[in-house]
Amino acid sequence: MFLKEHKKVSLHVACGDITNAKIEDGKLVIRSSDNFLIDVLESGRKDIESAIRWQGLDLQFEVVKFESVQQKTEKDIKKVTSFFGNKVTIED
């Protein structure tokens, strides 16, 4: 509500895309593999921290990037392709 009221609509919408958040050791920790979401959250850090305080919470804010299973798989496919070219076929 704070972000929307303070005309930070894009940041408000981005926060709606957060699917992995928890409070640990006095921090609100957001984990994501989405580079765009991470960039938006990092650039709006001060506004998010203000929104957290507005809610009456005394928490630090942290964004943690991780690789999704799909990203790891794509990275492995690129690595195998670079070794063998397009001559590798995967059968079930």
MOPAC internal coordinates of N, CA, C and O (Angstrom, degrees):
PM7 1SCF
backbone

  N    0.0000 0     0.00 0     0.00 0    0    0    0
  C    1.4385 1     0.00 0     0.00 0    1    0    0
  C    1.5344 1   110.49 1     0.00 0    2    1    0
  O    1.2310 1   120.07 1   137.75 1    3    2    1
  N    1.3289 1   117.47 1   -42.25 1    3    2    1
  C    1.4647 1   122.58 1  -179.91 1    5    3    2
  C    1.5212 1   110.71 1   -55.71 1    6    5    3
  O    1.2310 1   120.48 1   131.83 1    7    6    5
  N    1.3277 1   116.69 1   -48.17 1    7    6    5
  C    1.4755 1   120.45 1  -176.87 1    9    7    6
  C    1.5198 1   111.05 1   -63.82 1   10    9    7
  O    1.2310 1   120.68 1   137.59 1   11   10    9
  N    1.3061 1   116.31 1   -42.41 1   11   10    9
  C    1.4631 1   120.70 1   179.76 1   13   11   10
  C    1.5315 1   111.00 1   -64.77 1   14   13   11
  O    1.2310 1   120.75 1   136.45 1   15   14   13
  N    1.3244 1   116.17 1   -43.55 1   15   14   13
  C    1.4649 1   120.75 1   179.81 1   17   15   14
  C    1.5235 1   112.16 1   -65.46 1   18   17   15
  O    1.2310 1   120.16 1   151.48 1   19   18   17
  N    1.3264 1   117.29 1   -28.52 1   19   18   17
  C    1.4585 1   121.54 1  -179.14 1   21   19   18
  C    1.5343 1   112.02 1   -97.28 1   22   21   19
  O    1.2310 1   121.32 1  -158.78 1   23   22   21
  N    1.3248 1   115.08 1    21.22 1   23   22   21
  C    1.4696 1   122.58 1   174.25 1   25   23   22
  C    1.5361 1   113.41 1    60.15 1   26   25   23
  O    1.2310 1   120.90 1  -144.84 1   27   26   25
  N    1.3172 1   115.88 1    35.16 1   27   26   25
  C    1.4716 1   122.56 1   175.27 1   29   27   26
  C    1.5245 1   107.40 1  -107.65 1   30   29   27
  O    1.2310 1   121.42 1  -123.90 1   31   30   29
  N    1.3290 1   114.89 1    56.10 1   31   30   29
  C    1.4612 1   121.79 1  -171.53 1   33   31   30
  C    1.5289 1   111.88 1   -63.02 1   34   33   31
  O    1.2310 1   120.08 1   136.49 1   35   34   33
  N    1.3287 1   117.45 1   -43.51 1   35   34   33
  C    1.4719 1   118.72 1  -178.78 1   37   35   34
  C    1.5262 1   110.88 1   -64.19 1   38   37   35
  O    1.2310 1   120.43 1   142.50 1   39   38   37
  N    1.3264 1   116.78 1   -37.50 1   39   38   37
  C    1.4573 1   120.58 1   177.37 1   41   39   38
  C    1.5334 1   109.82 1   -68.66 1   42   41   39
  O    1.2310 1   120.42 1   140.83 1   43   42   41
  N    1.3124 1   116.80 1   -39.17 1   43   42   41
  C    1.4660 1   122.28 1   176.79 1   45   43   42
  C    1.5338 1   110.04 1   -59.77 1   46   45   43
  O    1.2310 1   120.50 1   134.96 1   47   46   45
  N    1.3197 1   116.65 1   -45.04 1   47   46   45
  C    1.4705 1   121.22 1   179.29 1   49   47   46
  C    1.5296 1   110.16 1   -65.70 1   50   49   47
  O    1.2310 1   120.26 1   136.35 1   51   50   49
  N    1.3279 1   117.10 1   -43.65 1   51   50   49
  C    1.4707 1   120.89 1   179.18 1   53   51   50
  C    1.5244 1   110.76 1   -59.57 1   54   53   51
  O    1.2310 1   120.31 1   140.09 1   55   54   53
  N    1.3168 1   117.01 1   -39.91 1   55   54   53
  C    1.4680 1   119.90 1   178.91 1   57   55   54
  C    1.5295 1   111.13 1   -63.36 1   58   57   55
  O    1.2310 1   120.58 1   153.72 1   59   58   57
  N    1.3191 1   116.50 1   -26.28 1   59   58   57
  C    1.4595 1   120.52 1   175.76 1   61   59   58
  C    1.5157 1   112.43 1   -68.70 1   62   61   59
  O    1.2310 1   119.91 1   161.91 1   63   62   61
  N    1.3408 1   117.78 1   -18.09 1   63   62   61
  C    1.4626 1   122.38 1   178.71 1   65   63   62
  C    1.5250 1   112.85 1   -88.17 1   66   65   63
  O    1.2310 1   120.22 1   178.09 1   67   66   65
  N    1.3179 1   117.18 1    -1.91 1   67   66   65
  C    1.4666 1   120.52 1   179.47 1   69   67   66
  C    1.5275 1   108.82 1   -73.44 1   70   69   67
  O    1.2310 1   121.03 1   -54.54 1   71   70   69
  N    1.3200 1   115.64 1   125.46 1   71   70   69
  C    1.4678 1   120.12 1  -179.83 1   73   71   70
  C    1.5264 1   112.27 1  -118.75 1   74   73   71
  O    1.2310 1   120.21 1   170.74 1   75   74   73
  N    1.3225 1   117.21 1    -9.26 1   75   74   73
  C    1.4612 1   119.85 1  -176.69 1   77   75   74
  C    1.5274 1   108.48 1  -134.40 1   78   77   75
  O    1.2310 1   121.16 1   -83.77 1   79   78   77
  N    1.3284 1   115.38 1    96.23 1   79   78   77
  C    1.4702 1   120.34 1  -179.21 1   81   79   78
  C    1.5153 1   108.76 1  -140.31 1   82   81   79
  O    1.2310 1   121.35 1   -38.00 1   83   82   81
  N    1.3288 1   115.03 1   142.00 1   83   82   81
  C    1.4580 1   119.02 1   174.06 1   85   83   82
  C    1.5132 1   110.08 1  -153.17 1   86   85   83
  O    1.2310 1   121.56 1   -20.11 1   87   86   85
  N    1.2922 1   114.62 1   159.89 1   87   86   85
  C    1.4538 1   120.58 1   176.42 1   89   87   86
  C    1.5225 1   107.07 1  -100.31 1   90   89   87
  O    1.2310 1   121.48 1   -56.80 1   91   90   89
  N    1.3294 1   114.77 1   123.20 1   91   90   89
  C    1.4535 1   119.76 1   177.28 1   93   91   90
  C    1.5200 1   109.85 1  -147.21 1   94   93   91
  O    1.2310 1   121.06 1   -45.82 1   95   94   93
  N    1.3084 1   115.59 1   134.18 1   95   94   93
  C    1.4613 1   122.51 1   178.87 1   97   95   94
  C    1.5313 1   113.55 1    52.28 1   98   97   95
  O    1.2310 1   120.61 1  -137.24 1   99   98   97
  N    1.3240 1   116.45 1    42.76 1   99   98   97
  C    1.4602 1   119.93 1   177.09 1  101   99   98
  C    1.5170 1   114.69 1    75.00 1  102  101   99
  O    1.2310 1   120.66 1  -162.54 1  103  102  101
  N    1.3391 1   116.35 1    17.46 1  103  102  101
  C    1.4714 1   120.70 1  -179.42 1  105  103  102
  C    1.5202 1   110.10 1  -128.74 1  106  105  103
  O    1.2310 1   121.09 1   -34.69 1  107  106  105
  N    1.3172 1   115.52 1   145.31 1  107  106  105
  C    1.4544 1   121.63 1   167.32 1  109  107  106
  C    1.5236 1   104.96 1   -91.46 1  110  109  107
  O    1.2310 1   120.75 1   -70.65 1  111  110  109
  N    1.3307 1   116.18 1   109.35 1  111  110  109
  C    1.4567 1   121.86 1  -174.72 1  113  111  110
  C    1.5256 1   109.11 1  -104.92 1  114  113  111
  O    1.2310 1   121.36 1   -58.72 1  115  114  113
  N    1.3343 1   115.00 1   121.28 1  115  114  113
  C    1.4652 1   122.65 1   177.11 1  117  115  114
  C    1.5205 1   107.50 1  -106.20 1  118  117  115
  O    1.2310 1   120.52 1   -54.63 1  119  118  117
  N    1.3273 1   116.60 1   125.37 1  119  118  117
  C    1.4653 1   120.97 1   177.12 1  121  119  118
  C    1.5264 1   108.03 1  -111.85 1  122  121  119
  O    1.2310 1   120.79 1   -46.29 1  123  122  121
  N    1.3320 1   116.09 1   133.71 1  123  122  121
  C    1.4618 1   120.68 1  -179.31 1  125  123  122
  C    1.5186 1   110.41 1  -154.34 1  126  125  123
  O    1.2310 1   121.45 1   -27.92 1  127  126  125
  N    1.3186 1   114.82 1   152.08 1  127  126  125
  C    1.4673 1   120.53 1   173.28 1  129  127  126
  C    1.5253 1   110.38 1  -106.28 1  130  129  127
  O    1.2310 1   120.43 1   178.58 1  131  130  129
  N    1.3235 1   116.78 1    -1.42 1  131  130  129
  C    1.4608 1   123.17 1  -177.18 1  133  131  130
  C    1.5342 1   109.90 1   -86.82 1  134  133  131
  O    1.2310 1   120.54 1   -72.73 1  135  134  133
  N    1.3249 1   116.57 1   107.27 1  135  134  133
  C    1.4629 1   121.43 1  -177.48 1  137  135  134
  C    1.5262 1   112.57 1   -58.89 1  138  137  135
  O    1.2310 1   120.16 1   140.49 1  139  138  137
  N    1.3276 1   117.29 1   -39.51 1  139  138  137
  C    1.4631 1   120.51 1  -179.70 1  141  139  138
  C    1.5237 1   110.57 1   -63.19 1  142  141  139
  O    1.2310 1   120.72 1   132.77 1  143  142  141
  N    1.3380 1   116.23 1   -47.23 1  143  142  141
  C    1.4615 1   120.65 1   179.63 1  145  143  142
  C    1.5280 1   110.42 1   -61.09 1  146  145  143
  O    1.2310 1   120.43 1   136.88 1  147  146  145
  N    1.3198 1   116.78 1   -43.12 1  147  146  145
  C    1.4656 1   121.00 1   179.44 1  149  147  146
  C    1.5283 1   110.36 1   -60.46 1  150  149  147
  O    1.2310 1   120.37 1   135.17 1  151  150  149
  N    1.3250 1   116.90 1   -44.83 1  151  150  149
  C    1.4705 1   120.87 1   179.27 1  153  151  150
  C    1.5266 1   111.63 1   -61.63 1  154  153  151
  O    1.2310 1   120.55 1   136.99 1  155  154  153
  N    1.3333 1   116.56 1   -43.01 1  155  154  153
  C    1.4651 1   120.36 1  -179.82 1  157  155  154
  C    1.5264 1   110.27 1   -64.10 1  158  157  155
  O    1.2310 1   120.71 1   135.54 1  159  158  157
  N    1.3351 1   116.25 1   -44.46 1  159  158  157
  C    1.4658 1   119.65 1  -179.59 1  161  159  158
  C    1.5266 1   111.44 1   -65.06 1  162  161  159
  O    1.2310 1   120.66 1   137.64 1  163  162  161
  N    1.3206 1   116.35 1   -42.36 1  163  162  161
  C    1.4662 1   119.68 1   179.55 1  165  163  162
  C    1.5300 1   111.37 1   -64.97 1  166  165  163
  O    1.2310 1   120.48 1   139.40 1  167  166  165
  N    1.3242 1   116.69 1   -40.60 1  167  166  165
  C    1.4695 1   118.92 1  -179.43 1  169  167  166
  C    1.5289 1   111.51 1   -71.27 1  170  169  167
  O    1.2310 1   120.14 1   156.27 1  171  170  169
  N    1.3174 1   117.33 1   -23.73 1  171  170  169
  C    1.4660 1   121.35 1   178.85 1  173  171  170
  C    1.5155 1   113.16 1  -102.03 1  174  173  171
  O    1.2310 1   120.81 1  -161.56 1  175  174  173
  N    1.3205 1   116.06 1    18.44 1  175  174  173
  C    1.4735 1   122.12 1  -175.46 1  177  175  174
  C    1.5383 1   112.39 1   -50.49 1  178  177  175
  O    1.2310 1   119.69 1   130.71 1  179  178  177
  N    1.3274 1   118.19 1   -49.29 1  179  178  177
  C    1.4765 1   120.72 1  -176.58 1  181  179  178
  C    1.5239 1   111.13 1   -62.53 1  182  181  179
  O    1.2310 1   120.69 1   139.59 1  183  182  181
  N    1.3303 1   116.29 1   -40.41 1  183  182  181
  C    1.4636 1   119.88 1   179.17 1  185  183  182
  C    1.5273 1   111.04 1   -67.43 1  186  185  183
  O    1.2310 1   120.33 1   141.01 1  187  186  185
  N    1.3232 1   116.98 1   -38.99 1  187  186  185
  C    1.4690 1   120.10 1   178.87 1  189  187  186
  C    1.5263 1   110.23 1   -66.51 1  190  189  187
  O    1.2310 1   120.66 1   137.29 1  191  190  189
  N    1.3269 1   116.34 1   -42.71 1  191  190  189
  C    1.4659 1   119.72 1   177.74 1  193  191  190
  C    1.5334 1   110.80 1   -61.95 1  194  193  191
  O    1.2310 1   120.29 1   142.13 1  195  194  193
  N    1.3266 1   117.05 1   -37.87 1  195  194  193
  C    1.4744 1   120.73 1   176.28 1  197  195  194
  C    1.5216 1   110.45 1   -63.98 1  198  197  195
  O    1.2310 1   120.48 1   138.81 1  199  198  197
  N    1.3276 1   116.68 1   -41.19 1  199  198  197
  C    1.4703 1   121.27 1   179.19 1  201  199  198
  C    1.5310 1   110.90 1   -64.84 1  202  201  199
  O    1.2310 1   120.34 1   141.76 1  203  202  201
  N    1.3212 1   116.95 1   -38.24 1  203  202  201
  C    1.4673 1   120.80 1   178.21 1  205  203  202
  C    1.5340 1   109.68 1   -63.82 1  206  205  203
  O    1.2310 1   120.67 1   134.08 1  207  206  205
  N    1.3274 1   116.33 1   -45.92 1  207  206  205
  C    1.4739 1   120.19 1   178.86 1  209  207  206
  C    1.5371 1   110.80 1   -64.73 1  210  209  207
  O    1.2310 1   120.46 1   142.33 1  211  210  209
  N    1.3408 1   116.72 1   -37.67 1  211  210  209
  C    1.4659 1   121.93 1   178.97 1  213  211  210
  C    1.5256 1   110.28 1   -59.13 1  214  213  211
  O    1.2310 1   121.04 1   147.53 1  215  214  213
  N    1.3366 1   115.62 1   -32.47 1  215  214  213
  C    1.4715 1   120.55 1   178.31 1  217  215  214
  C    1.5289 1   111.98 1   -77.49 1  218  217  215
  O    1.2310 1   120.63 1   176.08 1  219  218  217
  N    1.3365 1   116.40 1    -3.92 1  219  218  217
  C    1.4553 1   120.34 1   179.30 1  221  219  218
  C    1.5179 1   113.51 1    86.35 1  222  221  219
  O    1.2310 1   120.78 1  -164.12 1  223  222  221
  N    1.3206 1   116.12 1    15.88 1  223  222  221
  C    1.4634 1   120.90 1  -179.16 1  225  223  222
  C    1.5225 1   110.24 1  -100.61 1  226  225  223
  O    1.2310 1   121.00 1   -40.39 1  227  226  225
  N    1.3046 1   115.70 1   139.61 1  227  226  225
  C    1.4667 1   121.40 1   177.43 1  229  227  226
  C    1.5280 1   107.83 1  -106.96 1  230  229  227
  O    1.2310 1   121.16 1  -104.67 1  231  230  229
  N    1.3306 1   115.39 1    75.33 1  231  230  229
  C    1.4624 1   121.30 1  -176.73 1  233  231  230
  C    1.5181 1   110.53 1  -126.69 1  234  233  231
  O    1.2310 1   120.82 1   -35.37 1  235  234  233
  N    1.3134 1   116.04 1   144.63 1  235  234  233
  C    1.4553 1   120.33 1   168.94 1  237  235  234
  C    1.5239 1   107.06 1   -81.69 1  238  237  235
  O    1.2310 1   120.69 1   -16.46 1  239  238  237
  N    1.3175 1   116.28 1   163.54 1  239  238  237
  C    1.4667 1   122.10 1  -177.32 1  241  239  238
  C    1.5152 1   108.66 1  -119.24 1  242  241  239
  O    1.2310 1   120.75 1   -50.00 1  243  242  241
  N    1.3269 1   116.16 1   130.00 1  243  242  241
  C    1.4618 1   120.47 1  -179.43 1  245  243  242
  C    1.5278 1   109.85 1  -137.25 1  246  245  243
  O    1.2310 1   120.84 1   -42.95 1  247  246  245
  N    1.3307 1   116.01 1   137.05 1  247  246  245
  C    1.4618 1   121.86 1   175.78 1  249  247  246
  C    1.5179 1   107.50 1  -113.60 1  250  249  247
  O    1.2310 1   120.83 1   -52.24 1  251  250  249
  N    1.3262 1   116.02 1   127.76 1  251  250  249
  C    1.4583 1   122.05 1  -178.67 1  253  251  250
  C    1.5221 1   108.95 1  -118.79 1  254  253  251
  O    1.2310 1   120.93 1   -54.56 1  255  254  253
  N    1.3206 1   115.83 1   125.44 1  255  254  253
  C    1.4754 1   120.92 1   178.49 1  257  255  254
  C    1.5263 1   109.16 1   -91.22 1  258  257  255
  O    1.2310 1   120.97 1   -42.25 1  259  258  257
  N    1.3195 1   115.76 1   137.75 1  259  258  257
  C    1.4566 1   120.79 1   173.14 1  261  259  258
  C    1.5167 1   109.12 1  -137.81 1  262  261  259
  O    1.2310 1   120.87 1   -20.90 1  263  262  261
  N    1.3141 1   115.94 1   159.10 1  263  262  261
  C    1.4608 1   120.19 1   176.82 1  265  263  262
  C    1.5189 1   109.17 1   -89.45 1  266  265  263
  O    1.2310 1   120.72 1   -48.91 1  267  266  265
  N    1.3317 1   116.23 1   131.09 1  267  266  265
  C    1.4541 1   120.73 1   176.60 1  269  267  266
  C    1.5256 1   108.71 1   -75.95 1  270  269  267
  O    1.2310 1   120.72 1   -15.17 1  271  270  269
  N    1.3067 1   116.23 1   164.83 1  271  270  269
  C    1.4647 1   121.30 1   177.70 1  273  271  270
  C    1.5195 1   109.63 1   -58.47 1  274  273  271
  O    1.2310 1   120.17 1   138.47 1  275  274  273
  N    1.3261 1   117.28 1   -41.53 1  275  274  273
  C    1.4661 1   121.30 1   179.40 1  277  275  274
  C    1.5272 1   111.00 1   -62.73 1  278  277  275
  O    1.2310 1   119.99 1   137.43 1  279  278  277
  N    1.3274 1   117.63 1   -42.57 1  279  278  277
  C    1.4624 1   120.65 1   178.83 1  281  279  278
  C    1.5229 1   110.99 1   -64.31 1  282  281  279
  O    1.2310 1   120.02 1   139.81 1  283  282  281
  N    1.3335 1   117.56 1   -40.19 1  283  282  281
  C    1.4603 1   120.85 1   178.10 1  285  283  282
  C    1.5228 1   110.77 1   -64.55 1  286  285  283
  O    1.2310 1   120.67 1   138.48 1  287  286  285
  N    1.3271 1   116.33 1   -41.52 1  287  286  285
  C    1.4631 1   121.09 1   179.46 1  289  287  286
  C    1.5233 1   110.54 1   -63.46 1  290  289  287
  O    1.2310 1   120.49 1   134.68 1  291  290  289
  N    1.3399 1   116.68 1   -45.32 1  291  290  289
  C    1.4660 1   120.32 1   179.19 1  293  291  290
  C    1.5277 1   111.07 1   -62.38 1  294  293  291
  O    1.2310 1   120.43 1   140.95 1  295  294  293
  N    1.3195 1   116.79 1   -39.05 1  295  294  293
  C    1.4604 1   121.33 1   178.25 1  297  295  294
  C    1.5365 1   110.03 1   -63.60 1  298  297  295
  O    1.2310 1   120.40 1   137.25 1  299  298  297
  N    1.3394 1   116.85 1   -42.75 1  299  298  297
  C    1.4696 1   121.09 1   178.71 1  301  299  298
  C    1.5267 1   111.22 1   -64.48 1  302  301  299
  O    1.2310 1   120.35 1   139.64 1  303  302  301
  N    1.3206 1   116.94 1   -40.36 1  303  302  301
  C    1.4689 1   120.96 1   178.91 1  305  303  302
  C    1.5237 1   110.04 1   -62.74 1  306  305  303
  O    1.2310 1   120.27 1   136.48 1  307  306  305
  N    1.3238 1   117.09 1   -43.52 1  307  306  305
  C    1.4705 1   120.16 1   178.38 1  309  307  306
  C    1.5201 1   110.83 1   -62.44 1  310  309  307
  O    1.2310 1   120.19 1   140.16 1  311  310  309
  N    1.3285 1   117.25 1   -39.84 1  311  310  309
  C    1.4580 1   121.03 1  -179.68 1  313  311  310
  C    1.5306 1   110.54 1   -65.30 1  314  313  311
  O    1.2310 1   120.08 1   134.09 1  315  314  313
  N    1.3278 1   117.45 1   -45.91 1  315  314  313
  C    1.4733 1   121.28 1   179.13 1  317  315  314
  C    1.5209 1   110.12 1   -63.83 1  318  317  315
  O    1.2310 1   120.54 1   137.96 1  319  318  317
  N    1.3268 1   116.57 1   -42.04 1  319  318  317
  C    1.4664 1   120.82 1   179.02 1  321  319  318
  C    1.5215 1   110.86 1   -62.61 1  322  321  319
  O    1.2310 1   120.35 1   142.06 1  323  322  321
  N    1.3242 1   116.94 1   -37.94 1  323  322  321
  C    1.4632 1   118.95 1   179.54 1  325  323  322
  C    1.5322 1   111.34 1   -67.34 1  326  325  323
  O    1.2310 1   120.21 1   149.95 1  327  326  325
  N    1.3179 1   117.21 1   -30.05 1  327  326  325
  C    1.4670 1   120.82 1   177.52 1  329  327  326
  C    1.5245 1   112.58 1   -76.77 1  330  329  327
  O    1.2310 1   120.90 1   136.18 1  331  330  329
  N    1.3306 1   115.88 1   -43.82 1  331  330  329
  C    1.4577 1   120.88 1  -170.63 1  333  331  330
  C    1.5235 1   114.76 1  -113.21 1  334  333  331
  O    1.2310 1   119.60 1   175.64 1  335  334  333
  N    1.2967 1   118.37 1    -4.36 1  335  334  333
  C    1.4539 1   121.26 1  -175.27 1  337  335  334
  C    1.5169 1   109.87 1    74.14 1  338  337  335
  O    1.2310 1   120.51 1    23.63 1  339  338  337
  N    1.3092 1   116.64 1  -156.37 1  339  338  337
  C    1.4716 1   121.11 1  -178.71 1  341  339  338
  C    1.5209 1   111.91 1   -92.36 1  342  341  339
  O    1.2310 1   119.69 1  -159.00 1  343  342  341
  N    1.3221 1   118.19 1    21.00 1  343  342  341
  C    1.4571 1   121.23 1  -176.93 1  345  343  342
  C    1.5178 1   112.99 1   -87.99 1  346  345  343
  O    1.2310 1   120.31 1   178.38 1  347  346  345
  N    1.3160 1   117.02 1    -1.62 1  347  346  345
  C    1.4688 1   120.71 1  -179.06 1  349  347  346
  C    1.5155 1   109.03 1   -91.70 1  350  349  347
  O    1.2310 1   120.84 1   -47.52 1  351  350  349
  N    1.3326 1   116.00 1   132.48 1  351  350  349
  C    1.4669 1   120.90 1   174.10 1  353  351  350
  C    1.5171 1   107.61 1  -120.05 1  354  353  351
  O    1.2310 1   121.13 1   -35.21 1  355  354  353
  N    1.2931 1   115.44 1   144.79 1  355  354  353
  C    1.4505 1   121.38 1   179.89 1  357  355  354
  C    1.5097 1   107.70 1  -111.57 1  358  357  355
  O    1.2310 1   121.16 1   -56.32 1  359  358  357
  N    1.3237 1   115.39 1   123.68 1  359  358  357
  C    1.4553 1   120.55 1  -179.89 1  361  359  358
  C    1.5154 1   109.20 1  -113.03 1  362  361  359
  O    1.2310 1   121.05 1   -32.28 1  363  362  361
  N    1.3284 1   115.60 1   147.72 1  363  362  361
  C    1.4695 1   120.12 1   177.52 1  365  363  362
  C    1.4962 1   111.19 1   -80.38 1  366  365  363
  O    1.2310 1   120.10 1   180.00 1  367  366  365

